[in-house]
Amino acid sequence: MMNTGMVPVFYHKDIEVAKQVLKACYEGGVRAFEFTNRGDFAHEVFGELNKWLSAACPDMILGIGSVVDAPTASLYIQLGANFIVGPLFNPDIAKVANRRNVPYTPGCGSVSEVGFAQEAGCDLIKVFPGDVMGPAFVKGLKAPMPWSQLIVTGGVKPEEANLKGWFDAGVACVGMGSNLFPAAAIEKKDWAAITVLCKEALDIIVKVRNK
C-alpha cells in the first residue's frame, strides 16, 4: 500500500468478472487490492478469488473491506485475507486481527477515533468518508499527530488535482472505487480500459509524491 500509494476497492458477485478486474489492476501495476464484503455470498467469491490469485497474480496482496464486526473479520481471515478494512472502528476487530497478525485499517471520522484506533494497534487508519472530511482534515490531524499513517477512501479520483490535494495534505495512500471501474467498461468487459486507468492513476501518484 505504501509503495504504490493506491488500493483499488471493488465488489462483484460474479467470480469471473472479479478475476478479470483483479487481473486488469495487476497488469496496471496494482499490488494491493481490497475486495468488499457487500453482497450475499461475498465470502464465497472472495475465497475462490484468493485461491486463483496465488497463481495468476502472485505478487498481489488481497484484503477484505466493509467489515464491521469481529465474526466477519474472523471468517475472512480463515479465507486468507491479508488485511481487514472497515468503514468504522470496532475494537473487537482489532483484537481478532492483532491475534492473527493481520493488519486492520478502520474507518475514522474524528481525531479522537484515530487516536483510539492507534491505541488499539492499528498502524494505517482510513479517513472516511473522504468526500465529507476533505484534505483539510488530514492536514489538520497530521499537524499535532505527524506519526499518523492515513489512507483515504471516498472522494478520490484518478486525476492529478484530486490526488495532489490528498498527498499534499499528508495521506500515505488512497483507496479508489468506482472511478477506477466505470460501469460501461465492466458491462463491455473492457478490461484493458481498467488497466489503463490504474496505470495512469499510479503514474500520477508517483508524480505528485515526487513534487
C-alpha positions as CSV (number, residue, x, y, z in Angstrom):
1,M,0.0,0.0,0.0
2,M,2.8,2.4,0.9
3,N,4.9,1.6,-2.1
4,T,2.3,2.0,-4.8
5,G,0.1,4.6,-2.9
6,M,-3.2,3.2,-4.1
7,V,-5.6,0.4,-3.2
8,P,-8.5,-0.3,-5.6
9,V,-11.8,-1.1,-3.9
10,F,-14.2,-3.4,-5.7
11,Y,-17.0,-5.9,-5.4
12,H,-18.8,-8.1,-7.9
13,K,-20.9,-11.1,-7.3
14,D,-19.6,-12.9,-10.5
15,I,-16.3,-14.6,-9.7
16,E,-15.2,-14.4,-13.4
17,V,-15.8,-10.7,-13.5
18,A,-13.9,-10.3,-10.2
19,K,-11.0,-12.3,-11.6
20,Q,-10.7,-10.2,-14.8
21,V,-10.9,-6.9,-12.9
22,L,-8.3,-8.0,-10.4
23,K,-6.0,-9.2,-13.3
24,A,-6.5,-5.9,-15.1
25,C,-5.5,-4.0,-12.0
26,Y,-2.5,-6.2,-11.5
27,E,-1.3,-5.6,-15.1
28,G,-1.7,-1.9,-14.4
29,G,0.8,-2.0,-11.6
30,V,-1.6,-2.5,-8.6
31,R,-0.2,-4.7,-5.8
32,A,-2.7,-4.4,-3.0
33,F,-6.5,-4.9,-3.7
34,E,-9.5,-4.5,-1.5
35,F,-12.5,-6.8,-2.3
36,T,-15.5,-5.5,-0.4
37,N,-17.9,-7.5,1.7
38,R,-21.1,-6.1,0.2
39,G,-23.2,-8.8,-1.3
40,D,-24.8,-12.2,-0.4
41,F,-22.2,-14.9,-0.5
42,A,-19.4,-12.4,-0.9
43,H,-17.2,-14.6,1.2
44,E,-17.5,-17.4,-1.3
45,V,-16.4,-15.2,-4.1
46,F,-13.5,-13.9,-2.0
47,G,-12.4,-17.4,-1.1
48,E,-12.3,-18.5,-4.8
49,L,-10.6,-15.3,-5.8
50,N,-7.9,-15.7,-3.3
51,K,-7.2,-19.3,-4.4
52,W,-7.0,-18.3,-8.0
53,L,-4.8,-15.3,-7.2
54,S,-1.7,-17.1,-6.0
55,A,-1.0,-18.5,-9.5
56,A,-2.5,-15.7,-11.7
57,C,-1.2,-12.6,-9.8
58,P,1.5,-13.9,-7.4
59,D,2.6,-10.5,-6.1
60,M,-0.9,-9.2,-5.3
61,I,-1.9,-8.7,-1.7
62,L,-5.7,-9.3,-1.3
63,G,-7.7,-7.9,1.6
64,I,-11.3,-7.5,2.5
65,G,-13.3,-4.3,3.1
66,S,-16.6,-3.2,4.5
67,V,-16.0,-5.3,7.7
68,V,-17.9,-4.0,10.7
69,D,-17.8,-6.9,13.2
70,A,-15.3,-9.4,14.6
71,P,-17.0,-12.6,13.4
72,T,-16.9,-11.4,9.8
73,A,-13.3,-10.5,10.2
74,S,-12.5,-14.0,11.5
75,L,-14.4,-15.6,8.6
76,Y,-12.3,-13.7,6.1
77,I,-9.0,-14.3,7.9
78,Q,-9.8,-18.0,7.6
79,L,-10.3,-17.4,3.8
80,G,-6.8,-15.9,3.6
81,A,-7.5,-12.1,3.9
82,N,-4.1,-10.3,4.1
83,F,-5.7,-7.2,5.6
84,I,-9.1,-6.0,7.0
85,V,-10.7,-2.7,6.2
86,G,-13.8,-1.2,7.7
87,P,-16.0,1.9,7.4
88,L,-15.9,2.3,11.2
89,F,-13.6,1.4,14.2
90,N,-14.5,-1.7,16.1
91,P,-12.1,-2.6,18.9
92,D,-13.2,-6.2,18.8
93,I,-12.0,-6.5,15.2
94,A,-8.6,-5.1,16.3
95,K,-8.3,-7.9,18.9
96,V,-9.1,-10.6,16.3
97,A,-6.8,-9.1,13.7
98,N,-3.9,-8.5,16.1
99,R,-4.1,-12.0,17.4
100,R,-3.5,-13.3,13.9
101,N,-1.1,-10.6,12.9
102,V,-3.4,-9.3,10.2
103,P,-3.4,-5.5,9.6
104,Y,-6.7,-3.8,10.5
105,T,-7.5,-0.4,8.9
106,P,-10.6,1.0,10.5
107,G,-12.6,4.0,9.1
108,C,-12.4,7.0,11.4
109,G,-14.1,10.4,11.1
110,S,-12.6,12.3,14.1
111,V,-9.2,12.9,15.6
112,S,-10.2,11.0,18.8
113,E,-11.3,8.0,16.8
114,V,-7.9,7.9,15.0
115,G,-6.2,8.1,18.4
116,F,-8.3,5.2,19.8
117,A,-7.6,3.1,16.8
118,Q,-3.9,3.7,17.0
119,E,-4.0,2.8,20.7
120,A,-5.6,-0.5,19.7
121,G,-2.7,-1.3,17.4
122,C,-3.9,0.0,14.0
123,D,-1.0,1.2,12.0
124,L,-2.9,2.5,9.0
125,I,-6.1,4.4,9.6
126,K,-8.8,5.1,7.0
127,V,-10.1,8.7,6.8
128,F,-13.8,8.0,5.8
129,P,-15.8,9.3,4.2
130,G,-13.1,11.2,2.4
131,D,-15.5,13.4,0.3
132,V,-17.1,14.6,3.6
133,M,-13.8,15.1,5.6
134,G,-11.7,16.5,2.8
135,P,-7.9,17.1,2.6
136,A,-8.1,19.8,5.3
137,F,-9.0,17.2,7.9
138,V,-5.9,15.2,7.0
139,K,-3.6,18.2,7.2
140,G,-5.2,19.4,10.4
141,L,-4.8,15.9,12.1
142,K,-1.2,15.5,10.9
143,A,0.0,18.7,12.5
144,P,-0.3,17.5,16.1
145,M,-0.1,13.8,15.2
146,P,2.6,13.6,12.5
147,W,3.2,9.9,13.1
148,S,-0.2,9.1,11.8
149,Q,-0.4,6.9,8.6
150,L,-3.6,7.6,6.8
151,I,-5.4,6.2,3.8
152,V,-8.5,8.0,2.4
153,T,-11.4,6.4,0.6
154,G,-14.4,8.3,-0.8
155,G,-14.0,11.4,-3.0
156,V,-10.7,10.1,-4.5
157,K,-10.4,10.4,-8.3
158,P,-7.7,9.3,-10.8
159,E,-7.0,13.0,-11.6
160,E,-3.9,15.0,-10.8
161,A,-5.5,17.9,-9.0
162,N,-7.5,15.5,-6.7
163,L,-4.6,13.2,-5.9
164,K,-2.2,16.1,-5.4
165,G,-4.6,17.5,-2.8
166,W,-4.7,14.4,-0.8
167,F,-1.0,13.6,-0.9
168,D,0.0,17.2,-0.2
169,A,-2.3,17.0,2.8
170,G,-0.3,14.0,4.1
171,V,-2.0,10.8,3.2
172,A,0.2,7.7,2.9
173,C,-2.1,6.2,0.2
174,V,-5.6,6.3,-1.3
175,G,-8.4,3.9,-1.8
176,M,-10.3,4.2,-5.1
177,G,-13.5,2.5,-6.1
178,S,-16.0,3.3,-8.9
179,N,-13.7,5.9,-10.6
180,L,-11.3,3.1,-11.5
181,F,-14.1,0.8,-12.6
182,P,-16.5,2.6,-15.0
183,A,-19.8,0.7,-15.3
184,A,-19.5,0.9,-19.1
185,A,-16.1,-0.9,-19.0
186,I,-17.4,-3.6,-16.8
187,E,-20.5,-4.1,-18.9
188,K,-18.5,-4.3,-22.1
189,K,-15.8,-6.4,-20.4
190,D,-13.2,-3.9,-21.5
191,W,-10.6,-5.0,-19.0
192,A,-7.8,-3.1,-20.9
193,A,-9.6,0.2,-20.0
194,I,-9.3,-0.6,-16.3
195,T,-5.6,-1.5,-16.7
196,V,-5.0,1.9,-18.4
197,L,-6.9,3.8,-15.6
198,C,-4.8,2.0,-12.9
199,K,-1.5,2.8,-14.7
200,E,-2.5,6.4,-15.2
201,A,-3.5,6.8,-11.5
202,L,-0.3,5.2,-10.3
203,D,1.8,7.4,-12.6
204,I,0.1,10.5,-11.2
205,I,0.7,9.4,-7.7
206,V,4.4,9.0,-8.4
207,K,4.4,12.5,-9.9
208,V,2.7,14.2,-7.0
209,R,4.7,12.4,-4.4
210,N,8.0,13.5,-6.1
211,K,6.9,17.1,-6.5
